[in-house]
Each structure stands twice: as structure tokens, then as C-alpha cells.
Amino acid sequence: MRTLYTSHARDNWFMGGGVGNSIYLSEDIYHNRITYSDIIIPYVNINGGKWITPSIGLRLNGGFCSLAGINYNIKLNGQPSPVRERVNLLESHLDLMVDLFNLFDRYRERKFTFVTYAGPGATKTLNCINYPQSFHLVFKAGGILKYNVSRALNVFTDIQGTLLPARFEQKKDLDYDGIVTVKAGVSYTFKGKRRGFMPVQFDLSEAIGSTKDD
């Protein structure tokens, strides 16, 4: 006898948001071109998605942050004159989420749970005169510690890593920079028909036997 978990298509949709700080990791830090006060970046995020099974879900995110860097494209009297600038970033990414507690243990309602996630995304530079407003592909991965206040509401802490191309500066030894983000937020699960999953007992041997008889 095997237990499967089912839900209606309208069940287990959620929406949430969070705020926090990011740390921008680039060559400019190593070469002392920017100060540590420039790399502490306020971060705002909203997200929405659906739990497909007790352990697997999908989530679409949107966020905003502002990065500091060196612009080598500036010239003064015909000579290169690098300046420090701030680049605003609007980002979006799609995550595959895995609830580790439900993956390795039986599904049940818990107060605490831990979710890992990873997925591709894109960023767009905004409101910067000297940098082109273009798209850049990124990759994100992280982990979420959730506390379930109720079946509908949970609060969370999210630690996230971002790998993005180092195209904000031309003189680079490495092709990618990194961003580490720590944020806290709240998420609400819509009711649909019901919140959570219904257990269904399934006898695999009987199903195979009935198939052979047919």
C-alpha cells in the first residue's frame, strides 16, 4: 500500500514578499575600488507560485536592488576617467522549490520547514545614463527557513546567492560577479478548495494485477 497526495488545481497557490540586504561581491572590492558601504544593498522582493506536490513547487519572483561599480567608459578631455556609479537593477527569476522535510519524511503539517530552490532569471539596468538599459541572464539559488503561523500564513528568512555577468565594468579578470542576499518576509497561501494535500491510499500490486487481467 502506497500513499499519494493530491490537490485541486486551485489549491496551494501563494503570494508573498520580503525586504533585506544584499552584499555585492566583485573584483572592485578586492582591488579597493569601492568601499564596503557601497556593497551593502537594500533589496525588495515580491513572489508568487504554487506547490504542485508536498515537496515540489514553482515560484516566480520580482525584485529591485541598486549596485555600485566602476564605469570605465567615461572620458574627460579625451582621456579615460573612470568614475564610481550606482546601477539600478530590476530582476525576475523562476525557481524550482524543494521542501526537504516533506521530501525525506512523510507529509504532515509542521511549524518549521526548510525549502531549497534554484532557477534562471534576468536583470535589466534602469535609470543610469552611462550604462545601457539591457538584459542580462542570471542564476539564483538559496534556502528558506519558514515558520507556519497558520495554514494560510507563514513568515520566513531567505538566504540567496546570485551569479550575474560582470558587464557593468569593462576591465575585468573574471566573467561573473556574485550577490549574497539575506531577507525576511511573509507569505500567504490562498484557500482554493482547501489548503494542503489530501492523502490517497494506492495499492500498486492490485493496479498491476488489474491491468494484466484487462
C-alpha positions as CSV (number, residue, x, y, z in Angstrom):
1,M,0.0,0.0,0.0
2,R,1.4,3.4,-1.0
3,T,0.2,6.9,0.0
4,L,-0.1,9.5,-2.7
5,Y,-1.0,13.2,-2.1
6,T,-3.4,15.1,-4.3
7,S,-4.8,18.6,-4.5
8,H,-7.1,20.6,-6.8
9,A,-5.6,22.8,-9.5
10,R,-6.8,25.9,-7.5
11,D,-5.2,24.7,-4.2
12,N,-1.8,25.8,-2.7
13,W,-1.3,29.0,-4.7
14,F,0.7,31.5,-2.6
15,M,1.9,35.1,-2.8
16,G,4.5,36.9,-0.6
17,G,7.2,39.5,-0.3
18,G,10.3,40.4,1.7
19,V,12.9,43.0,2.3
20,G,16.5,42.7,3.3
21,N,20.1,43.5,2.3
22,S,22.4,42.2,-0.4
23,I,26.2,42.0,-0.5
24,Y,27.8,42.7,-3.9
25,L,30.9,40.6,-4.4
26,S,33.1,41.8,-7.3
27,E,36.7,42.5,-8.3
28,D,36.4,46.1,-7.3
29,I,36.1,45.1,-3.7
30,Y,39.4,43.1,-4.0
31,H,41.1,46.0,-5.7
32,N,39.7,48.5,-3.2
33,R,38.0,50.5,-5.9
34,I,34.7,50.6,-4.0
35,T,34.1,50.8,-0.2
36,Y,32.2,48.3,1.8
37,S,29.5,50.8,2.3
38,D,28.8,50.6,-1.4
39,I,28.3,46.8,-1.4
40,I,25.5,46.7,1.3
41,I,22.5,46.9,-1.0
42,P,18.8,47.3,0.2
43,Y,16.7,44.7,-1.6
44,V,12.9,44.4,-2.1
45,N,11.2,41.3,-3.5
46,I,7.7,40.0,-4.3
47,N,6.8,36.5,-5.4
48,G,4.0,34.1,-6.2
49,G,3.7,30.4,-7.1
50,K,2.2,27.1,-6.4
51,W,3.1,23.9,-4.5
52,I,2.5,21.1,-7.0
53,T,3.2,18.3,-4.6
54,P,4.1,18.4,-0.8
55,S,7.8,18.6,-1.7
56,I,7.9,20.3,-5.2
57,G,6.8,23.8,-6.1
58,L,7.3,26.6,-8.6
59,R,7.8,30.3,-7.8
60,L,8.1,33.5,-9.9
61,N,10.0,36.4,-8.3
62,G,10.4,40.0,-9.0
63,G,12.9,42.2,-7.2
64,F,14.8,45.5,-7.1
65,C,18.3,46.5,-5.9
66,S,21.0,49.1,-6.6
67,L,24.6,48.1,-7.3
68,A,27.8,50.1,-7.1
69,G,30.6,49.7,-9.6
70,I,33.3,51.4,-11.7
71,N,32.4,52.8,-15.1
72,Y,35.4,52.8,-17.4
73,N,33.5,54.3,-20.4
74,I,33.7,57.9,-19.1
75,K,36.3,60.2,-20.8
76,L,37.5,63.7,-19.7
77,N,39.3,65.8,-22.2
78,G,39.6,62.7,-24.4
79,Q,41.3,60.7,-21.7
80,P,39.7,57.7,-19.8
81,S,38.4,58.9,-16.5
82,P,36.8,56.0,-14.6
83,V,34.1,57.0,-12.1
84,R,32.2,55.2,-9.4
85,E,28.5,54.9,-10.2
86,R,25.4,53.1,-9.0
87,V,23.4,50.9,-11.3
88,N,19.7,50.2,-10.5
89,L,18.6,46.6,-11.3
90,L,15.1,45.2,-11.9
91,E,15.1,41.5,-11.8
92,S,12.9,38.5,-12.3
93,H,13.5,34.8,-11.9
94,L,11.8,31.4,-11.8
95,D,12.6,29.0,-9.0
96,L,12.1,25.2,-8.6
97,M,11.5,24.7,-4.9
98,V,12.1,21.6,-2.8
99,D,10.7,21.2,0.7
100,L,13.3,19.0,2.2
101,F,11.2,17.9,5.2
102,N,8.4,16.6,3.0
103,L,10.9,15.1,0.6
104,F,12.7,12.9,3.1
105,D,9.9,12.5,5.7
106,R,6.1,11.8,5.4
107,Y,3.9,14.8,4.7
108,R,2.3,16.5,7.7
109,E,1.6,19.9,9.0
110,R,4.7,21.4,10.6
111,K,5.5,24.7,12.4
112,F,9.0,24.8,10.8
113,T,10.2,23.7,7.4
114,F,13.2,24.2,5.2
115,V,13.0,24.8,1.4
116,T,15.8,24.9,-1.1
117,Y,15.4,26.5,-4.5
118,A,17.3,27.3,-7.7
119,G,16.5,28.7,-11.1
120,P,17.3,31.1,-14.0
121,G,16.4,34.7,-14.3
122,A,17.1,38.0,-15.9
123,T,18.0,41.5,-14.9
124,K,17.5,44.9,-16.5
125,T,19.5,48.0,-15.8
126,L,17.4,51.1,-15.1
127,N,17.9,54.9,-14.6
128,C,21.6,55.0,-15.4
129,I,22.8,57.4,-18.1
130,N,26.2,55.8,-18.8
131,Y,25.2,52.2,-18.7
132,P,23.0,50.7,-21.5
133,Q,19.5,49.6,-20.4
134,S,19.9,46.0,-21.4
135,F,19.0,42.5,-20.1
136,H,21.5,40.1,-18.5
137,L,20.9,36.4,-17.7
138,V,21.5,35.4,-14.1
139,F,21.3,32.2,-12.0
140,K,20.0,32.1,-8.4
141,A,19.9,29.5,-5.6
142,G,19.2,29.6,-1.9
143,G,17.4,28.3,1.1
144,I,14.3,29.4,3.1
145,L,13.5,28.7,6.7
146,K,9.7,29.0,7.2
147,Y,7.6,29.3,10.3
148,N,4.0,28.5,9.7
149,V,1.9,30.8,11.8
150,S,-1.3,29.1,10.4
151,R,-2.2,27.0,7.4
152,A,-2.6,30.3,5.4
153,L,0.2,32.5,6.7
154,N,3.9,31.9,7.2
155,V,7.0,34.1,7.9
156,F,10.4,33.3,6.5
157,T,14.1,34.0,6.4
158,D,15.7,33.6,2.9
159,I,19.4,33.3,2.1
160,Q,20.1,33.7,-1.6
161,G,23.1,33.6,-3.9
162,T,23.1,35.2,-7.4
163,L,25.6,34.7,-10.2
164,L,25.5,37.5,-12.8
165,P,27.7,38.5,-15.7
166,A,30.3,41.2,-14.9
167,R,29.3,43.5,-17.7
168,F,28.9,46.6,-15.6
169,E,32.6,47.1,-15.8
170,Q,34.8,46.5,-18.9
171,K,38.2,45.9,-17.3
172,K,37.6,42.5,-15.7
173,D,39.7,39.4,-15.0
174,L,36.6,37.4,-14.1
175,D,33.4,37.0,-16.2
176,Y,31.0,36.9,-13.3
177,D,30.2,38.7,-10.1
178,G,28.2,37.4,-7.1
179,I,25.4,38.8,-4.9
180,V,24.5,37.3,-1.5
181,T,21.1,38.3,-0.2
182,V,19.6,37.9,3.3
183,K,15.9,38.9,3.6
184,A,12.9,38.3,5.7
185,G,9.2,38.3,4.7
186,V,5.7,36.9,4.9
187,S,3.8,34.6,2.5
188,Y,0.0,33.9,2.2
189,T,-1.5,30.7,0.8
190,F,-4.8,31.2,-0.9
191,K,-7.6,28.8,0.1
192,G,-8.8,27.4,-3.2
193,K,-10.8,24.3,-2.3
194,R,-8.6,23.6,0.6
195,R,-5.0,24.3,1.8
196,G,-2.6,21.4,1.8
197,F,-2.8,17.9,0.3
198,M,-5.2,15.0,0.7
199,P,-3.6,11.5,1.3
200,V,-4.9,8.8,-1.0
201,Q,-4.1,5.1,-0.4
202,F,-2.9,3.3,-3.5
203,D,-2.2,-0.4,-3.9
204,L,0.4,-0.7,-6.7
205,S,0.2,-4.6,-6.9
206,E,-3.6,-4.6,-7.3
207,A,-3.3,-1.9,-10.0
208,I,-0.7,-4.0,-11.9
209,G,-2.8,-7.1,-11.5
210,S,-6.0,-5.5,-12.8
211,T,-4.1,-4.2,-15.8
212,K,-2.8,-7.6,-16.7
213,D,-6.4,-9.0,-16.4
214,D,-7.6,-6.4,-18.8
